[in-house]
Amino acid sequence: MLNRIMRRLDQALPATPVNAHCDGPCGVYDPASARIAAEAVLSMTKKLLALEVPDSSDKAAVVKYHNTFSRYVAIKEKEATVAKNEILVLWTDYFKPHHLEAHPEIHDLIWKATKEISYAKVECSLHHAENVMNYVKQIHELFWKTKNRDIAWYTAS
Amino acid sequence: MRVEGPSMEPTLRAGQTVLMEPWRRIPQAGDLAVAEHPERPGFLLIKRVSHQVPGGWILLGDNPAQSSDSRSLGPFPTERLIGRVVCTFL
């Protein structure tokens, strides 16, 4: 009886929605993971640029040089992909339409950041690697603003 | 108010109607609370009161596998707690 009355009432005056809400499987997001990967890209870029080319007649030194060079490049490639993926996960999973209303620059910032990571990956450029860090910092600031938290930016190196 | 989402299953299902009244006493563990999302002004959540901590109240969904609650959002400040569910309809 009461339920029927409530249904009638509800049809006449629709109830306010109240959300038994779920963001996702864990709801744990942090731009720190993108920052760590971006730092690795910057570090590898610096190390590659600092590598001294050995005398070509010293076979052992040449082998060592190529081995080290390849390892740095492999790490730079891998960590750049990690950084890009971490940023895209924030974009597609964490940021919601109401964040976009408050911060319309989100799309452009993500686009520029991930583009810059591609340049840092394709080239061995201090300029691009430093730009990546700068974009990740901007994402860090925007992310914590959406959570009304003041989390200071820091780097591991 | 009409429930949306799965986080309070099996107690409440999406589509159910609940009646809320503004708090007339201090929330107690087990109360069903309507509260404003700490990061989304005006977005109302329905969760169960767990306990009080410095800085507010710990609110949890009855369905932890599918719930965004104090585990990720932290304590809800007292002023975010809008009211208590006094009656649910089928």
gemmi code that builds the backbone of each chain (N, CA, C; Angstrom):
import gemmi

chains = {
    "A": [
        ("MET", (0.830, -1.209, 0.000), (0.000, 0.000, 0.000), (0.867, 1.263, 0.000)),
        ("LEU", (1.759, 1.320, 1.005), (2.655, 2.471, 1.106), (3.531, 2.577, -0.144)),
        ("ASN", (3.984, 1.413, -0.611), (4.815, 1.416, -1.811), (4.053, 1.978, -3.000)),
        ("ARG", (2.748, 1.661, -3.067), (1.957, 2.150, -4.197), (1.790, 3.672, -4.110)),
        ("ILE", (1.554, 4.125, -2.901), (1.428, 5.573, -2.701), (2.725, 6.273, -3.101)),
        ("MET", (3.841, 5.638, -2.686), (5.136, 6.241, -3.007), (5.359, 6.295, -4.514)),
        ("ARG", (4.920, 5.240, -5.213), (5.113, 5.219, -6.675), (4.328, 6.337, -7.340)),
        ("ARG", (3.088, 6.518, -6.849), (2.274, 7.616, -7.376), (2.957, 8.958, -7.143)),
        ("LEU", (3.399, 9.103, -5.895), (4.048, 10.353, -5.492), (5.289, 10.596, -6.351)),
        ("ASP", (6.025, 9.524, -6.588), (7.258, 9.618, -7.341), (6.993, 10.031, -8.780)),
        ("GLN", (5.855, 9.526, -9.321), (5.525, 9.911, -10.701), (5.194, 11.398, -10.774)),
        ("ALA", (4.511, 11.876, -9.747), (4.110, 13.279, -9.734), (5.303, 14.195, -9.444)),
        ("LEU", (6.132, 13.762, -8.496), (7.277, 14.583, -8.079), (8.528, 13.715, -8.116)),
        ("PRO", (9.236, 13.663, -9.247), (10.384, 12.761, -9.348), (11.415, 13.049, -8.252)),
        ("ALA", (11.950, 11.964, -7.685), (12.886, 12.094, -6.569), (14.252, 12.553, -7.050)),
        ("THR", (14.957, 13.244, -6.182), (16.338, 13.654, -6.447), (17.221, 12.411, -6.524)),
        ("PRO", (18.112, 12.325, -7.518), (18.996, 11.158, -7.527), (20.028, 11.229, -6.413)),
        ("VAL", (20.294, 10.079, -5.802), (21.348, 9.972, -4.798), (22.187, 8.766, -5.218)),
        ("ASN", (23.498, 8.928, -5.231), (24.335, 7.962, -5.931), (25.027, 6.956, -5.019)),
        ("ALA", (24.698, 5.701, -5.256), (25.473, 4.609, -4.652), (26.616, 4.379, -5.631)),
        ("HIS", (27.582, 5.275, -5.547), (28.468, 5.577, -6.662), (29.742, 4.740, -6.647)),
        ("CYS", (30.259, 4.465, -7.860), (31.528, 3.751, -7.980), (32.336, 4.339, -9.124)),
        ("ASP", (33.543, 4.799, -8.847), (34.419, 5.393, -9.861), (35.050, 4.354, -10.764)),
        ("GLY", (35.347, 3.204, -10.224), (36.086, 2.217, -11.003), (36.597, 1.137, -10.091)),
        ("PRO", (37.404, 0.242, -10.620), (37.830, -0.906, -9.817), (38.577, -0.517, -8.545)),
        ("CYS", (39.442, 0.504, -8.586), (40.173, 0.827, -7.353), (40.111, 2.304, -7.020)),
        ("GLY", (39.940, 3.163, -8.016), (39.855, 4.597, -7.738), (41.169, 5.219, -7.306)),
        ("VAL", (42.273, 4.472, -7.431), (43.565, 5.014, -7.010), (44.324, 5.529, -8.240)),
        ("TYR", (44.461, 6.833, -8.317), (45.212, 7.447, -9.416), (46.217, 8.415, -8.823)),
        ("ASP", (47.368, 8.526, -9.482), (48.379, 9.464, -9.010), (49.320, 9.751, -10.178)),
        ("PRO", (49.488, 11.030, -10.530), (50.394, 11.343, -11.647), (51.854, 11.034, -11.327)),
        ("ALA", (52.143, 10.593, -10.096), (53.533, 10.279, -9.721), (54.119, 9.199, -10.621)),
        ("SER", (53.304, 8.227, -11.029), (53.841, 7.151, -11.859), (54.290, 7.684, -13.219)),
        ("ALA", (53.569, 8.676, -13.758), (53.994, 9.299, -15.016), (55.269, 10.101, -14.793)),
        ("ARG", (55.360, 10.741, -13.644), (56.541, 11.569, -13.331), (57.808, 10.703, -13.250)),
        ("ILE", (57.711, 9.551, -12.591), (58.883, 8.680, -12.452), (59.365, 8.220, -13.828)),
        ("ALA", (58.424, 7.824, -14.690), (58.800, 7.372, -16.036), (59.403, 8.529, -16.842)),
        ("ALA", (58.815, 9.721, -16.707), (59.321, 10.889, -17.449), (60.725, 11.254, -16.971)),
        ("GLU", (60.962, 11.099, -15.667), (62.307, 11.362, -15.135), (63.328, 10.398, -15.720)),
        ("ALA", (62.914, 9.143, -15.899), (63.813, 8.156, -16.490), (64.152, 8.541, -17.931)),
        ("VAL", (63.170, 9.044, -18.669), (63.419, 9.485, -20.050), (64.438, 10.620, -20.063)),
        ("LEU", (64.262, 11.577, -19.169), (65.190, 12.710, -19.088), (66.590, 12.224, -18.706)),
        ("SER", (66.649, 11.325, -17.728), (67.940, 10.812, -17.272), (68.665, 10.063, -18.391)),
        ("MET", (67.944, 9.206, -19.107), (68.559, 8.436, -20.193), (69.015, 9.360, -21.321)),
        ("THR", (68.239, 10.397, -21.597), (68.615, 11.363, -22.636), (69.939, 12.030, -22.273)),
        ("LYS", (70.045, 12.438, -21.003), (71.288, 13.093, -20.549), (72.474, 12.137, -20.654)),
        ("LYS", (72.251, 10.881, -20.252), (73.351, 9.905, -20.282), (73.779, 9.613, -21.721)),
        ("LEU", (72.807, 9.516, -22.629), (73.148, 9.266, -24.034), (73.974, 10.422, -24.598)),
        ("LEU", (73.536, 11.643, -24.284), (74.242, 12.811, -24.817), (75.657, 12.922, -24.233)),
        ("ALA", (75.854, 12.349, -23.041), (77.155, 12.461, -22.368), (78.110, 11.312, -22.734)),
        ("LEU", (77.587, 10.281, -23.420), (78.443, 9.124, -23.737), (79.587, 9.519, -24.674)),
        ("GLU", (80.792, 9.129, -24.308), (81.955, 9.408, -25.156), (82.135, 8.272, -26.176)),
        ("VAL", (82.342, 8.630, -27.429), (82.567, 7.615, -28.464), (84.031, 7.149, -28.365)),
        ("PRO", (84.256, 5.824, -28.241), (85.638, 5.359, -28.069), (86.399, 5.301, -29.395)),
        ("ASP", (87.682, 5.114, -29.293), (88.550, 4.919, -30.463), (88.123, 3.630, -31.164)),
        ("SER", (87.892, 3.698, -32.478), (87.343, 2.538, -33.192), (88.318, 1.361, -33.245)),
        ("SER", (89.581, 1.580, -32.923), (90.543, 0.469, -32.942), (90.509, -0.334, -31.646)),
        ("ASP", (89.864, 0.235, -30.597), (89.781, -0.457, -29.313), (88.474, -1.248, -29.284)),
        ("LYS", (88.580, -2.520, -29.674), (87.377, -3.330, -29.872), (86.550, -3.463, -28.585)),
        ("ALA", (87.232, -3.757, -27.484), (86.512, -3.933, -26.221), (85.739, -2.668, -25.847)),
        ("ALA", (86.375, -1.514, -26.042), (85.714, -0.239, -25.709), (84.525, 0.017, -26.628)),
        ("VAL", (84.666, -0.364, -27.901), (83.568, -0.171, -28.862), (82.366, -1.034, -28.484)),
        ("VAL", (82.654, -2.292, -28.129), (81.575, -3.202, -27.728), (80.864, -2.653, -26.489)),
        ("LYS", (81.669, -2.210, -25.532), (81.103, -1.660, -24.294), (80.244, -0.428, -24.607)),
        ("TYR", (80.753, 0.406, -25.474), (80.020, 1.618, -25.863), (78.659, 1.276, -26.482)),
        ("HIS", (78.672, 0.362, -27.434), (77.412, 0.003, -28.107), (76.436, -0.663, -27.152)),
        ("ASN", (77.001, -1.477, -26.247), (76.135, -2.146, -25.276), (75.451, -1.118, -24.370)),
        ("THR", (76.227, -0.200, -23.839), (75.683, 0.830, -22.954), (74.689, 1.722, -23.708)),
        ("PHE", (75.097, 2.125, -24.900), (74.248, 2.975, -25.734), (72.879, 2.300, -25.969)),
        ("SER", (72.932, 1.021, -26.319), (71.681, 0.289, -26.616), (70.799, 0.196, -25.371)),
        ("ARG", (71.449, -0.038, -24.244), (70.666, -0.157, -23.013), (69.979, 1.166, -22.688)),
        ("TYR", (70.678, 2.268, -22.801), (70.080, 3.580, -22.530), (68.896, 3.847, -23.462)),
        ("VAL", (69.103, 3.518, -24.746), (68.031, 3.756, -25.713), (66.815, 2.881, -25.380)),
        ("ALA", (67.090, 1.610, -25.028), (65.979, 0.688, -24.722), (65.177, 1.202, -23.522)),
        ("ILE", (65.896, 1.683, -22.494), (65.198, 2.187, -21.303), (64.408, 3.449, -21.644)),
        ("LYS", (65.008, 4.316, -22.443), (64.306, 5.550, -22.842), (63.018, 5.219, -23.598)),
        ("GLU", (63.101, 4.281, -24.528), (61.918, 3.865, -25.295), (60.826, 3.327, -24.362)),
        ("LYS", (61.238, 2.422, -23.476), (60.292, 1.749, -22.602), (59.629, 2.751, -21.647)),
        ("GLU", (60.429, 3.585, -21.000), (59.874, 4.508, -20.008), (59.023, 5.596, -20.662)),
        ("ALA", (59.359, 5.974, -21.882), (58.518, 6.952, -22.591), (57.139, 6.354, -22.853)),
        ("THR", (57.117, 5.083, -23.200), (55.823, 4.418, -23.432), (55.034, 4.319, -22.125)),
        ("VAL", (55.744, 4.024, -21.032), (55.080, 3.965, -19.728), (54.474, 5.330, -19.375)),
        ("ALA", (55.281, 6.391, -19.533), (54.806, 7.742, -19.193), (53.564, 8.099, -20.002)),
        ("LYS", (53.621, 7.781, -21.296), (52.477, 8.113, -22.163), (51.234, 7.348, -21.704)),
        ("ASN", (51.411, 6.085, -21.414), (50.271, 5.269, -20.984), (49.691, 5.770, -19.660)),
        ("GLU", (50.556, 6.118, -18.719), (50.071, 6.603, -17.417), (49.240, 7.875, -17.582)),
        ("ILE", (49.690, 8.749, -18.476), (48.956, 9.998, -18.705), (47.620, 9.714, -19.389)),
        ("LEU", (47.640, 8.787, -20.335), (46.387, 8.464, -21.044), (45.381, 7.800, -20.103)),
        ("VAL", (45.868, 7.028, -19.122), (44.972, 6.409, -18.149), (44.302, 7.492, -17.283)),
        ("LEU", (45.099, 8.489, -16.863), (44.490, 9.600, -16.113), (43.412, 10.273, -16.962)),
        ("TRP", (43.740, 10.466, -18.222), (42.827, 11.184, -19.119), (41.518, 10.414, -19.318)),
        ("THR", (41.653, 9.120, -19.646), (40.442, 8.365, -20.003), (39.698, 7.843, -18.783)),
        ("ASP", (40.418, 7.570, -17.674), (39.752, 6.936, -16.527), (39.507, 7.888, -15.363)),
        ("TYR", (40.494, 8.732, -15.061), (40.308, 9.595, -13.886), (39.490, 10.844, -14.198)),
        ("PHE", (39.917, 11.615, -15.182), (39.250, 12.895, -15.445), (37.825, 12.663, -15.941)),
        ("LYS", (36.881, 13.391, -15.324), (35.456, 13.245, -15.618), (34.932, 14.535, -16.260)),
        ("PRO", (33.731, 14.443, -16.864), (33.193, 15.649, -17.519), (33.165, 16.888, -16.616)),
        ("HIS", (32.882, 16.691, -15.314), (32.825, 17.893, -14.455), (34.214, 18.491, -14.226)),
        ("HIS", (35.274, 17.646, -14.350), (36.632, 18.210, -14.277), (36.891, 19.090, -15.502)),
        ("LEU", (36.404, 18.609, -16.640), (36.607, 19.338, -17.891), (35.886, 20.687, -17.856)),
        ("GLU", (34.715, 20.705, -17.209), (33.989, 21.977, -17.093), (34.821, 22.984, -16.304)),
        ("ALA", (35.423, 22.496, -15.218), (36.213, 23.400, -14.364), (37.567, 23.706, -14.985)),
        ("HIS", (38.099, 22.778, -15.769), (39.449, 22.951, -16.351), (39.397, 22.584, -17.836)),
        ("PRO", (38.883, 23.485, -18.667), (38.711, 23.141, -20.095), (40.039, 22.849, -20.803)),
        ("GLU", (41.164, 23.154, -20.155), (42.469, 22.963, -20.809), (42.954, 21.512, -20.746)),
        ("ILE", (42.214, 20.630, -20.065), (42.689, 19.244, -19.874), (43.045, 18.580, -21.210)),
        ("HIS", (42.109, 18.609, -22.173), (42.339, 17.889, -23.438), (43.617, 18.369, -24.125)),
        ("ASP", (43.775, 19.692, -24.196), (44.925, 20.257, -24.891), (46.231, 19.908, -24.167)),
        ("LEU", (46.169, 19.942, -22.845), (47.367, 19.629, -22.053), (47.794, 18.170, -22.262)),
        ("ILE", (46.832, 17.257, -22.246), (47.140, 15.833, -22.442), (47.703, 15.609, -23.854)),
        ("TRP", (47.072, 16.250, -24.804), (47.516, 16.132, -26.210), (48.961, 16.581, -26.355)),
        ("LYS", (49.270, 17.755, -25.782), (50.630, 18.300, -25.908), (51.631, 17.426, -25.148)),
        ("ALA", (51.243, 16.968, -23.962), (52.152, 16.158, -23.150), (52.498, 14.853, -23.863)),
        ("THR", (51.492, 14.170, -24.383), (51.749, 12.875, -25.016), (52.491, 13.050, -26.351)),
        ("LYS", (52.206, 14.135, -27.064), (52.963, 14.451, -28.293), (54.438, 14.661, -27.958)),
        ("GLU", (54.655, 15.415, -26.883), (56.037, 15.732, -26.482), (56.789, 14.457, -26.095)),
        ("ILE", (56.079, 13.521, -25.466), (56.713, 12.236, -25.122), (57.140, 11.513, -26.396)),
        ("SER", (56.306, 11.575, -27.416), (56.675, 10.943, -28.694), (57.955, 11.549, -29.257)),
        ("TYR", (58.058, 12.888, -29.207), (59.279, 13.542, -29.702), (60.488, 13.115, -28.873)),
        ("ALA", (60.294, 13.038, -27.548), (61.411, 12.651, -26.670), (61.849, 11.217, -26.940)),
        ("LYS", (60.899, 10.411, -27.407), (61.190, 9.006, -27.715), (61.922, 8.888, -29.060)),
        ("VAL", (61.408, 9.578, -30.066), (61.971, 9.481, -31.425), (63.362, 10.108, -31.488)),
        ("GLU", (63.511, 11.241, -30.805), (64.798, 11.936, -30.840), (65.564, 11.696, -29.540)),
        ("CYS", (66.787, 12.171, -29.529), (67.541, 12.167, -28.263), (67.803, 13.632, -27.945)),
        ("SER", (66.777, 14.276, -27.383), (66.791, 15.730, -27.267), (66.530, 16.168, -25.834)),
        ("LEU", (67.474, 16.879, -25.267), (67.309, 17.414, -23.915), (66.108, 18.357, -23.855)),
        ("HIS", (65.945, 19.121, -24.904), (64.832, 20.080, -24.981), (63.483, 19.357, -24.832)),
        ("HIS", (63.279, 18.302, -25.619), (61.992, 17.587, -25.551), (61.826, 16.866, -24.215)),
        ("ALA", (62.918, 16.262, -23.707), (62.815, 15.531, -22.434), (62.458, 16.485, -21.291)),
        ("GLU", (63.023, 17.690, -21.325), (62.692, 18.675, -20.283), (61.263, 19.190, -20.452)),
        ("ASN", (60.835, 19.343, -21.698), (59.440, 19.736, -21.938), (58.474, 18.695, -21.370)),
        ("VAL", (58.819, 17.419, -21.529), (57.961, 16.347, -20.999), (57.790, 16.530, -19.490)),
        ("MET", (58.907, 16.766, -18.794), (58.826, 16.970, -17.340), (57.936, 18.163, -17.003)),
        ("ASN", (58.069, 19.208, -17.792), (57.254, 20.399, -17.554), (55.757, 20.103, -17.731)),
        ("TYR", (55.416, 19.323, -18.758), (54.007, 18.968, -18.969), (53.492, 18.059, -17.845)),
        ("VAL", (54.336, 17.117, -17.424), (53.921, 16.214, -16.337), (53.680, 17.028, -15.057)),
        ("LYS", (54.496, 18.050, -14.849), (54.298, 18.930, -13.688), (52.943, 19.645, -13.781)),
        ("GLN", (52.615, 20.116, -14.977), (51.315, 20.790, -15.148), (50.158, 19.825, -14.892)),
        ("ILE", (50.332, 18.566, -15.337), (49.287, 17.560, -15.104), (49.176, 17.271, -13.604)),
        ("HIS", (50.317, 17.170, -12.925), (50.342, 16.984, -11.464), (49.532, 18.099, -10.778)),
        ("GLU", (49.793, 19.343, -11.170), (49.121, 20.468, -10.521), (47.619, 20.438, -10.772)),
        ("LEU", (47.249, 20.136, -12.018), (45.828, 20.098, -12.364), (45.114, 18.939, -11.652)),
        ("PHE", (45.781, 17.792, -11.632), (45.199, 16.598, -10.995), (44.868, 16.877, -9.530)),
        ("TRP", (45.867, 17.398, -8.789), (45.628, 17.594, -7.345), (44.663, 18.737, -7.093)),
        ("LYS", (44.567, 19.700, -8.027), (43.568, 20.760, -7.895), (42.162, 20.157, -7.949)),
        ("THR", (41.968, 19.158, -8.820), (40.645, 18.545, -8.920), (40.300, 17.773, -7.653)),
        ("LYS", (41.305, 17.432, -6.847), (41.042, 16.724, -5.585), (41.085, 17.671, -4.390)),
        ("ASN", (41.179, 18.980, -4.679), (41.265, 19.995, -3.618), (42.387, 19.683, -2.639)),
        ("ARG", (43.479, 19.172, -3.160), (44.613, 18.871, -2.288), (45.851, 19.598, -2.786)),
        ("ASP", (46.648, 20.046, -1.846), (47.848, 20.788, -2.188), (49.042, 19.851, -2.025)),
        ("ILE", (49.415, 19.169, -3.114), (50.522, 18.225, -3.066), (51.705, 18.849, -3.801)),
        ("ALA", (52.797, 19.035, -3.077), (53.962, 19.703, -3.674), (54.591, 18.827, -4.758)),
        ("TRP", (55.065, 19.480, -5.790), (55.778, 18.796, -6.878), (57.190, 18.475, -6.411)),
        ("TYR", (57.649, 17.267, -6.655), (59.036, 16.944, -6.348), (59.533, 15.946, -7.386)),
        ("THR", (60.852, 15.815, -7.484), (61.431, 14.838, -8.392), (62.392, 13.948, -7.609)),
        ("ALA", (62.608, 12.756, -8.136), (63.468, 11.800, -7.437), (64.943, 12.115, -7.661)),
        ("SER", (65.227, 12.764, -8.796), (66.645, 13.020, -9.085), (66.921, 14.518, -9.094)),
    ],
    "B": [
        ("MET", (14.334, 10.238, -2.383), (15.444, 10.288, -3.319), (15.569, 8.927, -3.995)),
        ("ARG", (16.055, 8.996, -5.235), (16.152, 7.749, -5.996), (17.616, 7.281, -6.058)),
        ("VAL", (17.814, 6.009, -5.738), (19.167, 5.445, -5.715), (19.644, 5.158, -7.142)),
        ("GLU", (20.886, 5.536, -7.423), (21.523, 5.181, -8.694), (22.860, 4.511, -8.392)),
        ("GLY", (23.198, 3.471, -9.115), (24.507, 2.832, -8.955), (24.465, 1.600, -8.065)),
        ("PRO", (25.570, 0.840, -8.082), (25.587, -0.483, -7.432), (26.258, -0.536, -6.063)),
        ("SER", (26.765, 0.607, -5.530), (27.677, 0.495, -4.388), (27.002, 0.109, -3.082)),
        ("MET", (25.660, 0.176, -3.016), (24.987, -0.174, -1.763), (24.251, -1.512, -1.854)),
        ("GLU", (24.518, -2.276, -2.914), (23.917, -3.604, -2.995), (24.511, -4.485, -1.904)),
        ("PRO", (23.807, -5.410, -1.320), (22.422, -5.764, -1.648), (21.385, -4.957, -0.864)),
        ("THR", (21.827, -4.027, 0.007), (20.865, -3.266, 0.818), (19.929, -2.434, -0.065)),
        ("LEU", (20.532, -1.710, -0.983), (19.762, -0.841, -1.876), (20.138, -1.151, -3.314)),
        ("ARG", (19.137, -1.209, -4.166), (19.398, -1.431, -5.594), (19.105, -0.150, -6.364)),
        ("ALA", (19.748, -0.026, -7.518), (19.481, 1.131, -8.368), (17.986, 1.194, -8.667)),
        ("GLY", (17.430, 2.387, -8.586), (16.018, 2.577, -8.896), (15.131, 2.637, -7.662)),
        ("GLN", (15.652, 2.173, -6.519), (14.847, 2.222, -5.300), (14.696, 3.662, -4.805)),
        ("THR", (13.613, 3.886, -4.077), (13.381, 5.214, -3.514), (13.629, 5.169, -2.006)),
        ("VAL", (14.292, 6.190, -1.510), (14.513, 6.274, -0.068), (14.036, 7.624, 0.434)),
        ("LEU", (13.677, 7.641, 1.702), (13.238, 8.886, 2.327), (14.350, 9.341, 3.269)),
        ("MET", (14.720, 10.610, 3.153), (15.820, 11.131, 3.969), (15.320, 12.252, 4.842)),
        ("GLU", (15.854, 12.338, 6.045), (15.573, 13.529, 6.860), (16.899, 14.138, 7.288)),
        ("PRO", (16.937, 15.463, 7.447), (18.177, 16.084, 7.937), (18.528, 15.530, 9.317)),
        ("TRP", (19.805, 15.471, 9.619), (20.253, 14.872, 10.882), (19.604, 15.576, 12.060)),
        ("ARG", (19.073, 14.761, 12.995), (18.552, 15.330, 14.242), (19.359, 14.829, 15.434)),
        ("ARG", (20.327, 13.952, 15.127), (21.229, 13.464, 16.180), (22.589, 13.207, 15.536)),
        ("ILE", (23.562, 12.882, 16.351), (24.900, 12.596, 15.840), (24.848, 11.277, 15.059)),
        ("PRO", (25.455, 11.232, 13.859), (25.453, 9.972, 13.105), (26.046, 8.827, 13.924)),
        ("GLN", (25.502, 7.646, 13.701), (26.015, 6.469, 14.404), (26.427, 5.415, 13.395)),
        ("ALA", (27.352, 4.560, 13.818), (27.787, 3.466, 12.956), (26.564, 2.687, 12.495)),
        ("GLY", (26.497, 2.414, 11.203), (25.369, 1.652, 10.676), (24.290, 2.513, 10.024)),
        ("ASP", (24.281, 3.820, 10.328), (23.297, 4.710, 9.692), (23.543, 4.764, 8.178)),
        ("LEU", (22.465, 4.850, 7.430), (22.603, 5.120, 5.996), (22.598, 6.631, 5.828)),
        ("ALA", (23.676, 7.148, 5.239), (23.824, 8.597, 5.151), (23.750, 9.063, 3.701)),
        ("VAL", (23.118, 10.220, 3.503), (23.215, 10.918, 2.224), (24.243, 12.021, 2.437)),
        ("ALA", (25.259, 12.046, 1.586), (26.346, 13.002, 1.782), (26.778, 13.580, 0.448)),
        ("GLU", (27.325, 14.770, 0.515), (27.817, 15.416, -0.695), (29.227, 14.903, -0.990)),
        ("HIS", (29.494, 14.605, -2.260), (30.820, 14.138, -2.704), (31.863, 15.204, -2.348)),
        ("PRO", (32.967, 14.809, -1.689), (33.950, 15.812, -1.258), (34.581, 16.607, -2.402)),
        ("GLU", (34.589, 16.027, -3.602), (35.242, 16.716, -4.723), (34.238, 17.224, -5.752)),
        ("ARG", (32.957, 16.943, -5.537), (31.958, 17.335, -6.548), (30.768, 17.986, -5.866)),
        ("PRO", (30.830, 19.297, -5.658), (29.727, 19.976, -4.967), (28.383, 19.667, -5.629)),
        ("GLY", (27.406, 19.342, -4.814), (26.062, 19.097, -5.322), (25.813, 17.662, -5.748)),
        ("PHE", (26.877, 16.847, -5.835), (26.722, 15.445, -6.237), (26.501, 14.623, -4.977)),
        ("LEU", (25.316, 14.024, -4.871), (24.945, 13.360, -3.621), (25.246, 11.876, -3.666)),
        ("LEU", (25.812, 11.396, -2.582), (26.146, 9.980, -2.454), (25.313, 9.363, -1.347)),
        ("ILE", (25.094, 8.060, -1.446), (24.471, 7.341, -0.341), (25.425, 6.236, 0.088)),
        ("LYS", (25.794, 6.266, 1.375), (26.774, 5.304, 1.915), (26.393, 4.998, 3.353)),
        ("ARG", (27.100, 4.008, 3.917), (26.840, 3.656, 5.311), (27.912, 4.272, 6.220)),
        ("VAL", (27.453, 4.824, 7.357), (28.385, 5.414, 8.320), (29.168, 4.291, 8.982)),
        ("SER", (30.500, 4.404, 8.970), (31.337, 3.417, 9.655), (31.727, 3.944, 11.039)),
        ("HIS", (32.502, 5.012, 11.059), (32.905, 5.572, 12.350), (33.409, 6.995, 12.153)),
        ("GLN", (33.610, 7.693, 13.276), (34.088, 9.066, 13.225), (35.604, 9.084, 13.400)),
        ("VAL", (36.274, 9.968, 12.654), (37.718, 10.147, 12.783), (37.975, 11.647, 12.851)),
        ("PRO", (39.195, 12.062, 13.241), (39.482, 13.497, 13.168), (39.256, 13.973, 11.731)),
        ("GLY", (38.481, 15.004, 11.541), (38.235, 15.520, 10.194), (36.929, 15.053, 9.578)),
        ("GLY", (36.220, 14.167, 10.245), (34.910, 13.814, 9.701), (34.514, 12.372, 9.954)),
        ("TRP", (33.772, 11.858, 8.968), (33.159, 10.543, 9.111), (33.624, 9.622, 8.000)),
        ("ILE", (33.871, 8.376, 8.385), (34.210, 7.369, 7.383), (32.899, 6.765, 6.878)),
        ("LEU", (32.653, 6.935, 5.570), (31.450, 6.378, 4.940), (31.886, 5.294, 3.958)),
        ("LEU", (31.229, 4.162, 4.009), (31.588, 3.039, 3.138), (30.351, 2.501, 2.419)),
        ("GLY", (30.573, 1.995, 1.213), (29.485, 1.322, 0.505), (29.302, -0.086, 1.064)),
        ("ASP", (28.085, -0.601, 0.953), (27.857, -1.977, 1.407), (28.463, -2.987, 0.432)),
        ("ASN", (28.759, -2.513, -0.777), (29.314, -3.381, -1.820), (30.728, -2.888, -2.149)),
        ("PRO", (31.708, -3.257, -1.297), (33.041, -2.637, -1.409), (33.711, -2.829, -2.762)),
        ("ALA", (33.351, -3.900, -3.464), (33.990, -4.133, -4.765), (33.569, -3.084, -5.783)),
        ("GLN", (32.406, -2.478, -5.570), (31.918, -1.476, -6.529), (31.472, -0.226, -5.793)),
        ("SER", (32.413, 0.395, -5.094), (32.037, 1.582, -4.341), (33.194, 2.558, -4.275)),
        ("SER", (32.888, 3.834, -4.546), (33.848, 4.899, -4.274), (33.419, 5.512, -2.955)),
        ("ASP", (34.257, 5.405, -1.946), (33.857, 5.869, -0.620), (35.082, 6.372, 0.123)),
        ("SER", (35.025, 6.382, 1.445), (36.126, 6.959, 2.229), (37.453, 6.260, 1.985)),
        ("ARG", (37.424, 5.055, 1.421), (38.691, 4.385, 1.146), (39.522, 5.186, 0.149)),
        ("SER", (38.849, 5.792, -0.848), (39.600, 6.611, -1.797), (39.342, 8.106, -1.591)),
        ("LEU", (38.186, 8.461, -0.996), (37.829, 9.881, -0.885), (38.212, 10.469, 0.464)),
        ("GLY", (38.580, 9.636, 1.436), (38.924, 10.136, 2.763), (37.678, 10.403, 3.590)),
        ("PRO", (37.867, 10.947, 4.809), (36.713, 11.220, 5.662), (35.820, 12.317, 5.061)),
        ("PHE", (34.526, 12.203, 5.305), (33.591, 13.235, 4.870), (33.429, 14.244, 6.014)),
        ("PRO", (33.764, 15.530, 5.787), (33.548, 16.525, 6.839), (32.067, 16.556, 7.245)),
        ("THR", (31.822, 16.853, 8.524), (30.450, 16.805, 9.051), (29.469, 17.602, 8.187)),
        ("GLU", (29.923, 18.776, 7.683), (28.983, 19.620, 6.922), (28.597, 18.996, 5.575)),
        ("ARG", (29.337, 17.947, 5.154), (28.969, 17.265, 3.903), (27.890, 16.208, 4.126)),
        ("LEU", (27.656, 15.862, 5.368), (26.622, 14.871, 5.659), (25.265, 15.574, 5.658)),
        ("ILE", (24.465, 15.269, 4.656), (23.219, 15.997, 4.439), (22.108, 15.448, 5.325)),
        ("GLY", (21.951, 14.134, 5.338), (20.829, 13.583, 6.103), (20.929, 12.088, 6.262)),
        ("ARG", (19.962, 11.565, 6.972), (19.938, 10.144, 7.306), (18.739, 9.503, 6.599)),
        ("VAL", (18.972, 8.320, 6.049), (17.872, 7.602, 5.410), (17.003, 7.002, 6.515)),
        ("VAL", (15.718, 7.354, 6.500), (14.837, 6.860, 7.561), (13.918, 5.761, 7.051)),
        ("CYS", (13.807, 5.641, 5.727), (12.843, 4.684, 5.206), (13.225, 4.340, 3.779)),
        ("THR", (13.164, 3.065, 3.411), (13.414, 2.705, 2.011), (12.174, 2.003, 1.468)),
        ("PHE", (11.901, 2.208, 0.187), (10.748, 1.612, -0.468), (11.218, 0.582, -1.481)),
        ("LEU", (10.399, -0.383, -1.739), (10.805, -1.464, -2.645), (10.912, -0.964, -4.075)),
    ],
}
model = gemmi.Model(1)
for chain_id, residues in chains.items():
    chain = gemmi.Chain(chain_id)
    for i, (resn, *xyz) in enumerate(residues, 1):
        res = gemmi.Residue()
        res.name, res.seqid = resn, gemmi.SeqId(i, " ")
        for name, pos in zip(("N", "CA", "C"), xyz):
            atom = gemmi.Atom()
            atom.name, atom.element = name, gemmi.Element(name[0])
            atom.pos, atom.b_iso = gemmi.Position(*pos), 0.0
            res.add_atom(atom)
        chain.add_residue(res)
    model.add_chain(chain)
structure = gemmi.Structure()
structure.add_model(model)
structure.setup_entities()
